[in-house]
């Protein structure tokens, strides 16, 4: 790898390690790392090759909530900073809608909708999109309200005609 011109320099590798918060784990064996740390190591290993296209297959699936949000932000930062074209496969509509500028939703092996997150939320093209995608988002919202009580005073929902 060292002689490949597409491979990052030591300084670039160190920058990626720092960006993904792995510096304090460099002396650990892989079996000593958490799931989130292993995900970040895999991402660094990919990024040092300076890919033109990044394919992420369920990159957040095995992570707990706090780590998931942290990794999500780091992935977005890296994609923006390195101007990477990225394809992310996920079964989580919230991940797809918050991490993407375009979303392709499939149903039964066919494209159900391909558009911006805003268009998917505000102009779903089919009942499937409404039922499957938007319902999952409403369930997440309702779970938060169940944990913390009524909707915050500032919350409104365009998904249900303005009701919070």
ZIHUTA-V463993 format. One record per residue. N is the residue number from 1. SS is DSSP state (hx for helix, st for strand, lp for the rest). PSI is psi in radians with two decimals (none if undefined). Layout:
N&SS&PSI  N&SS&PSI
This chain:
1&lp&-0.54  2&lp&-0.58  3&lp&0.05  4&lp&2.13  5&lp&-0.30  6&lp&0.00  7&lp&2.49  8&lp&2.66  9&lp&2.94  10&hx&-0.71  11&hx&-0.72  12&hx&-0.69  13&hx&-0.79  14&hx&-0.66  15&hx&-0.78  16&hx&-0.73  17&hx&-0.76  18&hx&-0.76  19&hx&-0.65  20&lp&0.15  21&lp&0.68  22&lp&-0.04  23&hx&-0.74  24&hx&-0.06  25&hx&0.13  26&lp&-0.49  27&lp&0.01  28&lp&2.62  29&lp&2.75  30&hx&-0.59  31&hx&-0.11  32&hx&-0.02  33&lp&2.63  34&lp&2.99  35&hx&-0.74  36&hx&-0.68  37&hx&-0.70  38&hx&-0.68  39&hx&-0.74  40&hx&-0.67  41&hx&-0.78  42&hx&-0.68  43&hx&-0.77  44&hx&-0.78  45&hx&-0.63  46&hx&-0.79  47&hx&-0.47  48&lp&-0.32  49&lp&-0.01  50&lp&1.04  51&lp&2.65  52&lp&-0.41  53&st&2.31  54&st&2.11  55&st&2.05  56&st&2.00  57&st&1.83  58&lp&0.95  59&lp&-0.29  60&lp&0.01  61&lp&-0.66  62&lp&0.22  63&lp&2.58  64&lp&2.99  65&hx&-0.91  66&hx&-0.83  67&hx&-0.69  68&hx&-0.83  69&hx&-0.68  70&hx&-0.83  71&hx&-0.67  72&hx&-0.81  73&hx&-0.70  74&hx&-0.71  75&hx&-0.80  76&hx&-0.73  77&hx&-0.80  78&hx&-0.77  79&hx&-0.76  80&hx&-0.84  81&hx&-0.73  82&lp&0.08  83&lp&0.92  84&lp&2.29  85&st&2.21  86&st&2.35  87&st&2.15  88&st&2.14  89&st&2.23  90&lp&2.68  91&lp&0.08  92&lp&1.91  93&hx&-0.64  94&hx&-0.75  95&hx&-0.84  96&hx&-0.78  97&hx&-0.52  98&hx&-0.28  99&hx&-0.04  100&lp&2.66  101&lp&-0.31  102&lp&2.49  103&st&2.32  104&st&2.09  105&st&2.27  106&st&2.59  107&st&2.14  108&lp&0.72  109&lp&0.10  110&st&2.69  111&st&2.10  112&st&-0.64  113&st&2.45  114&st&1.86  115&st&-2.98  116&lp&2.75  117&hx&-0.70  118&hx&-0.76  119&hx&-0.65  120&hx&-0.75  121&hx&-0.75  122&hx&-0.28  123&lp&1.06  124&lp&2.41  125&lp&-0.14  126&lp&2.90  127&hx&-0.59  128&hx&-0.83  129&hx&-0.81  130&hx&-0.88  131&hx&-0.82  132&hx&-0.98  133&hx&-0.99  134&hx&-0.60  135&hx&-0.69  136&hx&-0.68  137&hx&-0.70  138&hx&-0.65  139&hx&-0.76  140&hx&-0.78  141&hx&-0.80  142&hx&-0.61  143&hx&-0.68  144&hx&-0.78  145&hx&-0.65  146&hx&-0.62  147&hx&-0.68  148&hx&0.12  149&lp&-2.79  150&lp&2.84  151&lp&2.48  152&lp&2.67  153&lp&-0.53  154&lp&-0.14  155&lp&2.32  156&lp&2.74  157&lp&2.10  158&lp&-0.17  159&lp&-0.48  160&lp&0.75  161&lp&0.58  162&lp&-0.11  163&lp&2.47  164&lp&none
